[in-house]
Amino acid sequence: MSTANNRREQGWEWRELLWQDTITPEAAAEVLERIATAEELGAVVLEVRADHDGVRWLIATTSAAVGGLVGHVGALPVRVLTPRRTRAEMVSAGRVRLLRPVGTLNGERAQAITRTLFGGFTRLGRGEQVVLQLLLGPRLTPGELAAPAPPGWLELLVGAPASRRPGTSDLVHRKRGTTHGFAGLVRIGATAVTPGRVRQLIIDVFGALRVAETAGTRLRLTPANPREITQVSRPWKWPLRVSSHEAVSLLGWPVGAPPLPVLGSLHPRILPPPAHLVATERVIGVTAAPGTNTPVGIPVRDALTHLHVLGPTNSGKSTLLLSLIRADIHAGRGVLVLDPKGDLAVDVLAHIPEHRLDDVVIIDSSSTHPVGLNPLAASSRAPELVADSLLAAFRSVFASSFGVRSVDVFTAAFTTLGRIPGANLLWLTPLLTNKTFRHRALRNIDDPLGVGAFWESYEAKNERQLGQELETVFNKVRQLTMRPGLRAVLGQAHPRFDLADLFTRRRIVIVNLNKGLLGADSARLLGSLIMGQLWSLILERQRLPKPRRHTVTIYIDEVQDFLKGIPGDLTDALALSRSLGVAFTLAHQHLAQLSSDMRQAIDANTRSKVYFGLGSKDATELARTMTGLDAQDLMLLPKYHAYATLMQDGNATGWTTITTTPPAASISDPAQVAAHSQTLYGVSAVETDQAVIDLITPNGTRPEASTDEPIGRVPR
């Protein structure tokens, strides 16, 4: 049944209530008093449905009056949403009536009734459901409620007033003389496997309501047609006359102090989705509000506003990221995944469709035939820009020891190598230490006012001076040369893969930066180098007309380790990426990992945000910016649950609770995909090392051997 049909049945317009907190009897009575004085609302239905999976609270009136009803109920801590599930028909039903229609109920016992009622809900089994329906009809003034009871059959028979139970008349006048009320009807329905169980469920609910009986009042349960509950049919005669105060006992609302059975503490709060969610293949999960279970995601056009994902290890971040990555891969987009642990990389490789197998490029320094990366090989970029990019990467990793001298030496070295065709980062050591190699490298560089002046000054220093000045430089360069994995990736002069293919050929680039295998500093360095080269390629998209800037998605986990590799201001970078067709998804574990500037840039430029369960400090800080939530909500989120506000069609959905969905079944073998990528794009690590050795010692000669041949690729 459609959502429209779910909310509109037999002329009733239905809404579902999602309680954000428990309520006091006084607050519930105040809302009912307002409804009692708003005769324009007409008849009002207040219904509770419970089954093994939970409890639903529903309200209904006519289409014309539903807005007014929602306005009155909205004074309580509740969210009102359109129901997405149909109201199931019960197997059996009963109707509740008072033996004397003007008898009074004890509204002071509402909390006890609620606990008894909810306690019964917790014992419902699979396939069992109960309904408590309160239909409020014609309004009654305080005077009408307090009027004496009409004579009963005994009084009419004997012609004299019958004796009343002690205090009944006084109680009626005292309790009802100041409040409005209703003529009403209570129905109870149930469904179960056996008729005996059905009867017991109805009796249990009725027993909870009987707690409201007083000395002069007795409730009675009579059989009813179950269709009366489904259709909410109006009776020929209203069997109840209740004040707004008394009606609280018949509501089934969460009246009382938490925790309540079924509800628990109400933390974390479950926030409903907006009325309309945009359908998209880029799904991050499903809505968690009762009766919804609607897929929710970020359309690709809105992905360009970027996504921030925050949550500790094992909270569900990787599941969410995998879902988006799968969608982008299946849609044929260019995708880059930067994974510092390796688990996400393996999961992605298990979801590669056959038609995209040739597009997969795995940069993994632990491979015997790794895919290479040469940030110096981007011939379209000015050497000075190459130097800026590389400098930003090195500075981000070695910030605590990156002084003025390091900046001077690295800038000159990077600029020089950027002007030599075929150079790579492993040339840094011989360039700085081997005079013969350096002379060959500089032979075709004519820049007397720039790097030429630096190298002239460099050559004039003796070995002792150079040793002192270069000590802090070499402890950084050794990160490249001491680790075979890094050498194998960064030592390839002419890699078989160009990072520009991510944009031009829509490659799927998986960067496995497993810190346990590569080392934390080396992983950060390689990741930062990739980010620096990536940023330069993003800037080159400015040359393309807008229609040709197809969306490329970038996923970065542990973002704090790698974003500093982007030179310049991060705020400007994220804002510019949006216009250049590049969508960033930035994930990490807690706020303290981010510098103040990085946090401000991410907060201002990621319009979609997903927060999983957080620690107390982050929860307290973020809850201040999240309407309707407090720190407990963020702290108590279970695994795979999150609060999300997403951009859809240019508008924010507002915060809603989601659950991530389990990944789809694997469709590819990660080992086979990796082997295929290695065959297409990998180069033997042994060959790479040998090429560097041959370069430093040409033709087997000693490093000091002289040659007049310049270093670098000779143009044909």
C-alpha positions as CSV (number, residue, x, y, z in Angstrom):
1,M,0.0,0.0,0.0
2,S,1.3,3.5,-0.8
3,T,2.3,6.0,1.8
4,A,-0.7,8.1,0.9
5,N,-3.0,5.1,1.5
6,N,-1.2,4.3,4.7
7,R,-2.0,7.7,6.1
8,R,-5.5,8.0,4.7
9,E,-7.8,5.1,5.6
10,Q,-11.7,5.2,5.8
11,G,-11.6,9.0,5.7
12,W,-9.0,9.3,8.5
13,E,-5.7,11.1,8.0
14,W,-3.1,9.3,10.0
15,R,0.2,10.5,11.6
16,E,2.8,8.5,13.5
17,L,4.4,9.8,16.8
18,L,8.0,9.2,17.5
19,W,8.6,10.0,21.2
20,Q,11.8,11.8,22.1
21,D,11.2,11.6,25.8
22,T,8.7,10.4,28.4
23,I,6.0,12.9,29.5
24,T,4.3,13.8,32.7
25,P,0.6,13.1,33.3
26,E,0.1,16.9,33.6
27,A,1.7,17.5,30.2
28,A,-0.5,14.8,28.5
29,A,-3.6,16.2,30.3
30,E,-2.8,19.7,29.0
31,V,-2.7,18.5,25.4
32,L,-5.9,16.6,25.8
33,E,-7.5,19.7,27.3
34,R,-6.5,21.7,24.3
35,I,-8.0,19.1,22.0
36,A,-11.2,19.0,24.1
37,T,-11.7,22.7,23.6
38,A,-10.9,22.6,19.8
39,E,-14.2,21.4,18.6
40,E,-13.2,22.1,15.0
41,L,-10.9,19.1,15.1
42,G,-13.9,16.8,15.2
43,A,-13.4,13.2,16.2
44,V,-9.8,12.2,17.1
45,V,-8.2,8.8,17.2
46,L,-5.3,8.0,19.5
47,E,-3.9,4.5,18.9
48,V,-1.1,2.3,20.3
49,R,0.1,-0.8,18.3
50,A,2.6,-3.1,19.8
51,D,4.3,-6.3,18.5
52,H,7.5,-8.2,19.1
53,D,9.6,-5.6,17.3
54,G,8.4,-2.5,19.1
55,V,5.6,0.0,19.7
56,R,3.9,2.5,17.3
57,W,1.8,5.4,18.4
58,L,-0.6,6.8,15.9
59,I,-3.1,9.7,15.8
60,A,-5.8,10.5,13.2
61,T,-8.5,12.9,12.4
62,T,-9.9,14.3,9.1
63,S,-7.7,15.6,6.4
64,A,-8.9,19.2,7.0
65,A,-8.1,19.0,10.8
66,V,-4.9,17.0,10.9
67,G,-2.7,20.1,10.9
68,G,-4.4,21.4,13.9
69,L,-4.1,18.1,15.7
70,V,-0.4,17.9,15.0
71,G,0.0,21.4,16.2
72,H,-1.5,20.5,19.6
73,V,0.5,17.2,20.0
74,G,3.7,19.0,18.9
75,A,3.8,20.7,22.3
76,L,5.1,17.4,23.6
77,P,8.6,16.0,23.1
78,V,7.6,14.1,20.0
79,R,8.3,14.0,16.3
80,V,5.4,13.6,13.9
81,L,5.8,11.7,10.7
82,T,3.8,10.2,7.9
83,P,3.3,6.4,8.6
84,R,4.9,4.1,6.1
85,R,3.4,0.9,7.3
86,T,-0.2,-0.2,7.0
87,R,-2.4,-0.8,10.1
88,A,-2.8,-4.5,10.3
89,E,-6.3,-5.9,11.0
90,M,-6.7,-7.8,14.3
91,V,-8.1,-11.3,14.7
92,S,-10.3,-10.4,17.7
93,A,-11.4,-7.2,19.5
94,G,-13.3,-6.0,22.5
95,R,-15.0,-2.7,23.5
96,V,-14.5,-1.1,26.9
97,R,-17.4,0.6,28.7
98,L,-18.3,1.9,32.1
99,L,-21.1,0.3,34.0
100,R,-22.3,3.9,34.7
101,P,-21.4,6.2,31.8
102,V,-20.7,9.2,34.0
103,G,-18.6,7.3,36.5
104,T,-15.2,8.8,37.1
105,L,-11.8,7.2,36.4
106,N,-8.7,7.8,38.5
107,G,-6.4,9.9,36.4
108,E,-3.8,9.8,39.1
109,R,-2.9,6.2,38.2
110,A,-1.8,6.9,34.6
111,Q,1.8,6.1,35.4
112,A,1.0,2.8,36.9
113,I,-1.2,1.9,34.0
114,T,1.5,2.8,31.5
115,R,4.1,0.6,33.2
116,T,1.6,-2.3,33.4
117,L,0.7,-1.9,29.8
118,F,4.2,-1.5,28.5
119,G,5.3,-4.5,30.6
120,G,2.8,-6.6,28.7
121,F,4.2,-5.3,25.4
122,T,7.7,-6.7,26.3
123,R,6.2,-10.2,26.5
124,L,4.8,-10.3,23.0
125,G,6.1,-13.1,20.8
126,R,6.6,-13.4,17.0
127,G,3.3,-13.0,15.2
128,E,1.6,-11.4,18.1
129,Q,0.2,-7.9,18.1
130,V,-2.1,-5.8,20.3
131,V,-3.9,-2.5,19.7
132,L,-5.3,0.0,22.2
133,Q,-7.5,2.5,20.4
134,L,-9.1,5.6,22.1
135,L,-11.7,7.4,19.9
136,L,-12.6,10.8,21.2
137,G,-15.9,12.1,20.0
138,P,-18.3,14.9,21.0
139,R,-16.8,17.5,23.4
140,L,-18.1,17.9,26.9
141,T,-17.9,21.1,28.9
142,P,-17.0,21.0,32.6
143,G,-20.6,21.5,33.5
144,E,-21.7,18.6,31.4
145,L,-19.0,16.4,32.9
146,A,-20.0,17.3,36.5
147,A,-23.8,16.9,35.9
148,P,-25.5,14.3,38.1
149,A,-25.9,10.9,36.5
150,P,-29.3,10.2,35.0
151,P,-31.5,7.8,37.0
152,G,-30.7,4.2,36.7
153,W,-33.2,1.3,36.3
154,L,-33.4,0.8,40.1
155,E,-34.2,4.4,40.8
156,L,-36.9,4.4,38.1
157,L,-38.4,1.2,39.5
158,V,-38.6,2.2,43.1
159,G,-39.1,5.9,42.4
160,A,-36.4,7.0,44.8
161,P,-32.7,7.8,44.5
162,A,-30.5,4.7,45.0
163,S,-27.8,4.8,47.5
164,R,-24.4,5.8,46.0
165,R,-21.1,4.4,46.8
166,P,-19.2,6.7,49.3
167,G,-17.9,9.9,47.7
168,T,-18.9,9.1,44.2
169,S,-21.0,12.2,43.6
170,D,-18.6,14.5,45.4
171,L,-15.7,13.0,43.4
172,V,-17.4,13.6,40.1
173,H,-18.1,17.2,40.9
174,R,-14.6,17.8,42.4
175,K,-12.6,16.2,39.6
176,R,-14.6,17.2,36.6
177,G,-15.8,20.7,37.5
178,T,-12.8,22.4,36.1
179,T,-11.8,20.4,32.9
180,H,-13.3,19.7,29.6
181,G,-13.7,16.2,28.2
182,F,-15.1,13.9,25.6
183,A,-17.7,11.3,24.9
184,G,-15.4,8.4,23.9
185,L,-14.8,4.8,23.1
186,V,-12.0,2.4,23.9
187,R,-11.3,-0.6,21.8
188,I,-8.7,-3.4,22.3
189,G,-7.6,-5.8,19.6
190,A,-5.1,-8.6,19.3
191,T,-3.6,-11.1,16.9
192,A,-1.8,-14.3,17.9
193,V,-1.4,-17.9,16.7
194,T,-4.1,-19.5,19.0
195,P,-7.5,-18.2,20.0
196,G,-6.6,-18.7,23.7
197,R,-3.5,-16.5,23.3
198,V,-5.6,-13.8,21.5
199,R,-8.0,-13.7,24.4
200,Q,-5.2,-13.5,27.0
201,L,-3.6,-10.6,25.2
202,I,-6.8,-8.6,25.2
203,I,-7.5,-9.4,28.8
204,D,-3.9,-8.3,29.7
205,V,-4.5,-4.9,28.1
206,F,-7.9,-4.6,29.7
207,G,-6.5,-5.5,33.1
208,A,-4.0,-2.6,32.8
209,L,-6.8,-0.2,32.1
210,R,-8.8,-1.4,35.1
211,V,-6.2,0.2,37.4
212,A,-8.1,3.4,36.7
213,E,-11.3,2.1,38.4
214,T,-12.5,4.0,41.4
215,A,-14.9,3.1,44.2
216,G,-17.9,4.1,42.2
217,T,-16.7,2.9,38.8
218,R,-16.2,-0.4,37.1
219,L,-15.0,-1.1,33.6
220,R,-16.5,-3.9,31.5
221,L,-15.1,-5.5,28.3
222,T,-17.6,-6.6,25.7
223,P,-17.0,-8.3,22.3
224,A,-16.5,-6.2,19.2
225,N,-15.9,-6.7,15.5
226,P,-12.2,-6.4,14.7
227,R,-13.0,-4.3,11.6
228,E,-14.2,-1.6,14.0
229,I,-10.6,-1.0,15.0
230,T,-9.3,-1.0,11.4
231,Q,-12.0,1.3,10.1
232,V,-12.3,3.3,13.4
233,S,-16.1,3.3,13.0
234,R,-18.1,5.7,15.2
235,P,-20.6,4.1,17.6
236,W,-24.3,4.8,17.7
237,K,-23.9,5.6,21.4
238,W,-20.8,6.7,23.1
239,P,-20.1,4.4,26.1
240,L,-17.6,6.7,27.9
241,R,-17.7,10.2,29.3
242,V,-14.2,11.2,30.4
243,S,-12.4,14.4,31.3
244,S,-9.1,15.3,29.8
245,H,-7.4,14.4,33.1
246,E,-9.0,10.9,33.1
247,A,-8.3,10.2,29.5
248,V,-4.6,10.2,30.2
249,S,-5.1,6.8,31.8
250,L,-6.5,5.4,28.5
251,L,-3.9,6.8,26.1
252,G,-1.0,4.3,26.2
253,W,1.4,7.2,25.8
254,P,4.8,7.0,27.6
255,V,3.6,8.7,30.8
256,G,6.0,8.5,33.7
257,A,9.7,8.8,34.5
258,P,12.2,6.8,32.5
259,P,13.2,4.1,32.1
260,L,9.9,2.6,31.0
261,P,9.4,-1.0,29.7
262,V,9.8,-1.1,25.9
263,L,11.2,2.4,25.8
264,G,14.2,2.1,28.1
265,S,15.9,5.4,28.6
266,L,14.9,6.9,25.2
267,H,18.6,7.4,24.4
268,P,19.8,7.4,21.8
269,R,16.9,9.3,20.3
270,I,15.6,8.0,17.0
271,L,15.2,10.9,14.6
272,P,12.7,10.3,11.7
273,P,13.6,11.1,8.1
274,P,12.1,14.1,6.3
275,A,8.8,13.6,4.4
276,H,10.5,13.2,1.1
277,L,13.9,11.5,0.4
278,V,15.5,11.5,-3.0
279,A,16.0,8.1,-4.5
280,T,19.6,7.4,-5.5
281,E,21.9,4.5,-6.2
282,R,24.5,6.0,-3.8
283,V,22.9,4.6,-0.6
284,I,24.6,4.9,2.8
285,G,22.0,3.0,4.8
286,V,18.4,2.9,5.8
287,T,16.3,5.1,8.1
288,A,16.0,3.7,11.6
289,A,12.8,5.3,12.7
290,P,10.1,2.7,13.4
291,G,8.1,1.8,10.3
292,T,10.4,3.5,7.9
293,N,13.4,1.4,6.7
294,T,13.8,3.6,3.7
295,P,17.1,3.7,1.8
296,V,18.9,7.0,2.2
297,G,21.8,8.3,0.3
298,I,23.6,11.1,-1.4
299,P,22.9,11.7,-5.1
300,V,26.0,12.2,-7.2
301,R,25.2,15.8,-8.0
302,D,25.1,16.5,-4.3
303,A,28.3,14.5,-3.6
304,L,30.2,17.5,-4.8
305,T,29.4,19.3,-1.6
306,H,31.6,16.7,0.1
307,L,30.9,14.3,3.0
308,H,32.4,14.1,6.5
309,V,32.2,10.8,8.3
310,L,33.2,10.6,12.0
311,G,33.3,7.5,14.2
312,P,35.7,5.3,16.1
313,T,37.0,2.0,14.9
314,N,34.4,-0.7,14.5
315,S,31.5,1.7,14.5
316,G,30.4,1.1,10.9
317,K,32.4,3.7,8.9
318,S,33.9,1.2,6.5
319,T,30.5,-0.3,5.8
320,L,29.2,3.1,4.8
321,L,32.3,3.9,2.7
322,L,32.1,0.6,0.9
323,S,28.5,1.2,0.0
324,L,29.2,4.5,-1.7
325,I,32.4,3.2,-3.4
326,R,30.5,0.2,-4.8
327,A,27.8,2.6,-6.2
328,D,30.4,4.8,-7.9
329,I,32.3,1.8,-9.4
330,H,29.1,0.3,-10.8
331,A,28.1,3.8,-12.2
332,G,31.4,3.9,-14.2
333,R,33.0,6.8,-12.3
334,G,36.6,7.4,-11.6
335,V,37.2,6.5,-7.9
336,L,40.2,6.8,-5.6
337,V,40.3,5.1,-2.2
338,L,43.1,5.9,0.2
339,D,43.1,3.3,3.0
340,P,45.6,3.4,5.8
341,K,44.6,0.0,7.2
342,G,44.1,-2.2,4.2
343,D,40.8,-3.8,5.2
344,L,38.7,-1.4,3.2
345,A,40.9,-1.9,0.2
346,V,40.4,-5.7,0.3
347,D,36.6,-5.2,0.7
348,V,36.5,-3.0,-2.4
349,L,38.4,-5.5,-4.4
350,A,35.7,-8.1,-3.6
351,H,33.1,-5.9,-5.3
352,I,34.6,-5.2,-8.8
353,P,32.3,-6.0,-11.7
354,E,33.9,-7.9,-14.5
355,H,33.5,-5.0,-17.0
356,R,35.6,-2.8,-14.8
357,L,38.4,-5.2,-14.1
358,D,40.9,-3.5,-16.4
359,D,40.2,-0.1,-14.6
360,V,41.4,-1.3,-11.2
361,V,44.8,0.1,-10.2
362,I,46.2,-1.0,-6.9
363,I,49.1,1.0,-5.4
364,D,50.5,-1.3,-2.7
365,S,54.1,-1.0,-1.6
366,S,54.1,-4.6,-0.2
367,S,53.6,-6.1,-3.7
368,T,56.6,-7.7,-5.5
369,H,55.4,-5.9,-8.6
370,P,53.9,-2.6,-7.3
371,V,52.3,0.1,-9.4
372,G,54.6,3.0,-9.5
373,L,54.1,6.7,-8.7
374,N,56.3,9.4,-9.9
375,P,55.2,12.9,-8.8
376,L,58.0,14.4,-10.9
377,A,56.7,12.9,-14.2
378,A,53.8,15.3,-14.7
379,S,55.3,17.1,-17.7
380,S,52.3,19.5,-18.0
381,R,53.1,21.1,-14.7
382,A,55.8,23.8,-14.1
383,P,58.7,22.5,-12.0
384,E,58.0,25.1,-9.4
385,L,54.5,23.8,-8.9
386,V,55.9,20.3,-8.6
387,A,58.3,21.5,-6.0
388,D,55.5,23.2,-4.0
389,S,53.5,20.0,-4.0
390,L,56.3,17.8,-2.9
391,L,57.4,20.3,-0.3
392,A,53.9,20.3,1.2
393,A,53.9,16.5,1.4
394,F,57.3,16.3,3.2
395,R,56.4,19.2,5.5
396,S,53.1,17.5,6.5
397,V,55.0,14.4,7.6
398,F,58.1,16.0,9.2
399,A,56.5,19.2,10.5
400,S,58.3,19.1,13.8
401,S,61.8,19.1,12.3
402,F,61.2,20.9,9.0
403,G,63.2,24.1,9.4
404,V,64.3,26.9,7.1
405,R,67.3,24.9,5.8
406,S,65.2,21.9,5.0
407,V,62.8,24.1,3.0
408,D,65.7,25.6,1.1
409,V,67.4,22.3,0.2
410,F,64.2,20.5,-0.7
411,T,62.9,23.3,-2.8
412,A,66.0,23.5,-4.9
413,A,66.3,19.7,-5.2
414,F,62.6,19.2,-6.2
415,T,62.7,22.1,-8.7
416,T,65.9,20.7,-10.3
417,L,64.5,17.2,-10.5
418,G,61.3,18.5,-11.9
419,R,63.2,19.8,-14.9
420,I,64.9,16.5,-15.7
421,P,62.8,14.1,-17.9
422,G,62.6,10.7,-16.2
423,A,63.8,11.8,-12.8
424,N,62.2,10.3,-9.7
425,L,62.4,11.0,-5.9
426,L,65.2,8.4,-5.4
427,W,67.5,10.8,-7.2
428,L,67.5,13.0,-4.2
429,T,70.3,11.2,-2.4
430,P,72.8,11.1,-5.3
431,L,71.8,14.6,-6.3
432,L,72.8,15.9,-2.9
433,T,75.8,13.6,-2.2
434,N,77.4,12.6,-5.5
435,K,79.2,15.4,-7.2
436,T,79.6,13.6,-10.5
437,F,75.9,12.6,-10.6
438,R,75.0,16.2,-9.7
439,H,77.1,17.7,-12.5
440,R,75.4,15.3,-15.0
441,A,72.0,16.2,-13.7
442,L,72.6,19.9,-13.9
443,R,74.2,19.9,-17.3
444,N,71.1,20.9,-19.3
445,I,69.6,23.2,-16.7
446,D,70.3,26.9,-17.3
447,D,68.9,29.0,-14.5
448,P,71.7,31.1,-13.0
449,L,69.4,33.2,-10.9
450,G,67.4,30.3,-9.5
451,V,68.5,26.8,-8.8
452,G,71.8,27.5,-10.5
453,A,72.7,30.0,-7.8
454,F,71.7,27.5,-5.1
455,W,73.9,24.8,-6.5
456,E,76.8,27.2,-7.0
457,S,76.6,28.1,-3.3
458,Y,76.2,24.4,-2.5
459,E,79.3,23.4,-4.3
460,A,81.4,26.1,-2.6
461,K,80.8,24.5,0.9
462,N,83.2,21.9,2.2
463,E,82.1,18.4,3.3
464,R,82.0,19.3,7.0
465,Q,79.6,22.2,6.3
466,L,77.4,20.2,4.0
467,G,77.3,17.3,6.5
468,Q,76.0,19.6,9.3
469,E,73.4,21.3,7.1
470,L,72.2,18.1,5.4
471,E,71.8,16.0,8.6
472,T,68.1,17.0,9.1
473,V,67.5,16.6,5.3
474,F,68.8,13.1,5.0
475,N,66.8,11.7,8.0
476,K,63.8,12.5,5.8
477,V,65.2,11.3,2.5
478,R,66.1,8.0,4.2
479,Q,62.4,7.4,4.6
480,L,62.4,6.8,0.8
481,T,65.6,4.8,0.5
482,M,65.6,2.6,3.6
483,R,62.2,1.0,2.9
484,P,62.1,-1.4,-0.1
485,G,58.4,-0.9,-0.6
486,L,58.7,2.8,-0.9
487,R,61.6,2.5,-3.2
488,A,59.7,0.1,-5.5
489,V,56.8,2.6,-5.8
490,L,58.6,5.9,-6.0
491,G,61.7,4.7,-7.8
492,Q,60.0,4.0,-11.1
493,A,61.0,6.7,-13.6
494,H,58.3,5.8,-16.1
495,P,55.4,4.1,-14.2
496,R,52.9,2.1,-16.3
497,F,50.1,4.0,-14.7
498,D,49.6,7.8,-14.7
499,L,47.5,9.2,-11.9
500,A,45.9,11.5,-14.5
501,D,44.1,8.4,-15.8
502,L,41.9,8.6,-12.7
503,F,40.3,11.6,-14.4
504,T,40.8,10.9,-18.1
505,R,40.1,7.2,-18.2
506,R,38.0,6.9,-15.0
507,R,40.3,4.4,-13.3
508,I,39.5,2.8,-9.9
509,V,42.6,3.6,-7.9
510,I,43.0,1.7,-4.6
511,V,45.9,2.9,-2.4
512,N,46.7,0.4,0.3
513,L,48.7,2.2,3.0
514,N,48.7,-0.4,5.6
515,K,50.7,1.3,8.5
516,G,51.5,-2.1,10.0
517,L,53.5,-3.1,6.9
518,L,54.7,0.3,5.7
519,G,55.3,2.2,8.9
520,A,53.3,5.2,10.1
521,D,55.6,7.9,8.7
522,S,56.2,6.1,5.4
523,A,52.4,5.6,5.0
524,R,51.8,9.3,5.7
525,L,54.5,10.3,3.3
526,L,53.3,8.2,0.4
527,G,49.7,9.2,1.0
528,S,50.6,12.9,1.2
529,L,52.6,12.6,-2.0
530,I,49.6,11.1,-3.7
531,M,47.4,13.9,-2.4
532,G,49.8,16.5,-3.6
533,Q,49.9,15.1,-7.1
534,L,46.2,14.6,-7.1
535,W,45.6,18.2,-6.2
536,S,47.7,19.3,-9.1
537,L,45.6,17.1,-11.5
538,I,42.4,18.5,-10.0
539,L,43.6,22.1,-10.7
540,E,44.3,21.1,-14.3
541,R,40.5,20.4,-14.8
542,Q,40.1,24.2,-14.9
543,R,41.1,23.9,-18.5
544,L,38.1,21.8,-19.3
545,P,34.7,23.2,-20.0
546,K,32.2,22.4,-17.3
547,P,30.3,19.7,-19.3
548,R,33.5,17.6,-19.5
549,R,34.2,17.7,-15.8
550,H,32.5,14.4,-15.0
551,T,32.4,13.6,-11.3
552,V,35.3,11.8,-9.7
553,T,35.0,10.6,-6.1
554,I,37.9,10.6,-3.6
555,Y,37.6,8.5,-0.4
556,I,40.2,9.2,2.4
557,D,40.2,7.3,5.7
558,E,42.2,8.8,8.5
559,V,42.1,12.0,6.6
560,Q,44.2,13.9,9.2
561,D,47.3,12.0,8.0
562,F,47.0,13.0,4.3
563,L,45.1,16.2,3.7
564,K,48.1,18.3,4.6
565,G,49.7,17.0,1.4
566,I,47.5,19.5,-0.4
567,P,49.5,22.7,-0.7
568,G,47.8,26.0,0.2
569,D,44.5,26.6,2.0
570,L,42.4,23.5,2.6
571,T,39.2,25.6,2.7
572,D,39.9,27.0,-0.7
573,A,40.9,23.6,-2.0
574,L,37.6,21.9,-1.0
575,A,35.5,24.8,-2.3
576,L,37.4,24.7,-5.6
577,S,37.1,20.9,-5.9
578,R,33.3,21.3,-5.9
579,S,33.3,23.4,-9.1
580,L,35.9,21.1,-10.7
581,G,33.8,17.9,-10.4
582,V,35.7,16.2,-7.6
583,A,33.7,14.9,-4.6
584,F,35.6,14.2,-1.3
585,T,34.5,11.8,1.4
586,L,36.7,12.5,4.5
587,A,36.6,10.0,7.4
588,H,38.4,9.8,10.7
589,Q,37.9,8.7,14.3
590,H,37.7,11.7,16.6
591,L,37.9,15.5,16.4
592,A,41.2,15.8,18.3
593,Q,42.9,14.3,15.3
594,L,42.3,17.4,13.3
595,S,44.2,20.7,13.6
596,S,42.0,23.7,14.2
597,D,42.4,24.9,10.6
598,M,41.6,21.5,9.2
599,R,38.6,21.1,11.4
600,Q,37.2,24.5,10.4
601,A,37.8,23.8,6.7
602,I,36.1,20.4,6.9
603,D,33.2,21.6,8.9
604,A,32.6,24.6,6.6
605,N,33.0,22.7,3.3
606,T,31.3,19.3,3.9
607,R,27.6,19.8,3.6
608,S,26.8,16.1,4.3
609,K,27.8,14.7,7.6
610,V,27.5,11.3,9.3
611,Y,28.4,10.8,12.9
612,F,28.6,7.3,14.5
613,G,28.7,6.7,18.2
614,L,31.3,9.1,19.8
615,G,33.2,9.6,23.0
616,S,32.0,12.0,25.6
617,K,34.2,14.9,24.6
618,D,33.2,14.8,20.9
619,A,29.6,14.0,21.7
620,T,29.3,17.0,24.0
621,E,30.8,19.4,21.5
622,L,28.9,18.2,18.5
623,A,25.5,17.9,20.3
624,R,25.5,21.7,20.7
625,T,25.2,22.0,16.9
626,M,22.6,19.2,16.4
627,T,19.0,20.4,17.1
628,G,17.0,17.9,19.1
629,L,20.0,15.8,20.3
630,D,22.2,15.8,23.4
631,A,25.5,14.2,24.2
632,Q,23.9,11.0,25.5
633,D,22.4,10.4,22.1
634,L,25.7,10.4,20.4
635,M,27.5,8.4,23.1
636,L,24.9,5.6,23.2
637,L,24.5,5.0,19.5
638,P,25.0,1.2,18.9
639,K,27.2,-0.2,16.2
640,Y,26.2,0.5,12.6
641,H,23.9,3.4,13.7
642,A,24.6,7.0,13.0
643,Y,23.0,10.4,12.8
644,A,23.2,11.9,9.3
645,T,22.3,15.1,7.6
646,L,22.7,14.9,3.9
647,M,22.4,17.1,0.8
648,Q,19.7,16.0,-1.6
649,D,18.7,18.2,-4.6
650,G,20.6,21.0,-3.0
651,N,18.8,20.9,0.3
652,A,19.8,19.5,3.7
653,T,17.7,16.6,5.0
654,G,18.2,17.7,8.6
655,W,19.5,15.2,11.2
656,T,18.0,11.7,10.9
657,T,18.9,8.3,12.4
658,I,20.3,5.7,10.0
659,T,21.6,2.2,10.1
660,T,24.2,1.1,7.7
661,T,23.3,-2.0,5.6
662,P,25.4,-5.1,5.4
663,P,27.6,-5.2,2.2
664,A,26.3,-7.1,-0.8
665,A,27.7,-10.5,-1.5
666,S,31.2,-10.5,-3.1
667,I,31.3,-10.7,-6.8
668,S,35.1,-10.9,-7.3
669,D,38.2,-12.5,-5.8
670,P,40.5,-9.8,-4.3
671,A,43.6,-11.8,-5.0
672,Q,42.7,-12.3,-8.6
673,V,41.8,-8.6,-9.1
674,A,45.1,-7.6,-7.5
675,A,47.0,-10.0,-9.7
676,H,45.3,-8.6,-12.8
677,S,46.2,-5.0,-11.7
678,Q,49.8,-6.1,-11.1
679,T,50.0,-7.6,-14.6
680,L,48.6,-4.5,-16.3
681,Y,50.3,-1.8,-14.3
682,G,53.0,-3.2,-12.0
683,V,56.8,-3.2,-12.3
684,S,59.1,-5.6,-10.6
685,A,60.6,-4.2,-7.4
686,V,63.9,-5.9,-8.3
687,E,64.0,-4.2,-11.7
688,T,63.3,-0.8,-10.1
689,D,66.1,-1.1,-7.6
690,Q,68.5,-2.2,-10.4
691,A,67.5,0.7,-12.6
692,V,68.4,3.1,-9.8
693,I,71.7,1.3,-9.2
694,D,72.5,1.5,-12.9
695,L,71.7,5.2,-13.0
696,I,74.1,6.0,-10.1
697,T,76.9,3.7,-11.4
698,P,76.5,3.8,-15.2
699,N,78.1,0.9,-17.1
700,G,79.3,-0.7,-13.8
701,T,81.7,2.1,-13.1
702,R,82.3,3.6,-9.7
703,P,80.1,6.6,-8.7
704,E,83.1,8.9,-9.2
705,A,83.5,7.8,-12.8
706,S,83.3,10.8,-15.1
707,T,81.0,11.0,-18.1
708,D,79.8,13.8,-20.2
709,E,76.4,12.4,-20.9
710,P,73.6,14.3,-19.3
711,I,71.1,12.5,-17.0
712,G,67.5,12.0,-18.1
713,R,65.5,10.9,-21.0
714,V,67.0,11.9,-24.4
715,P,64.4,13.4,-26.7
716,R,64.0,11.6,-30.0
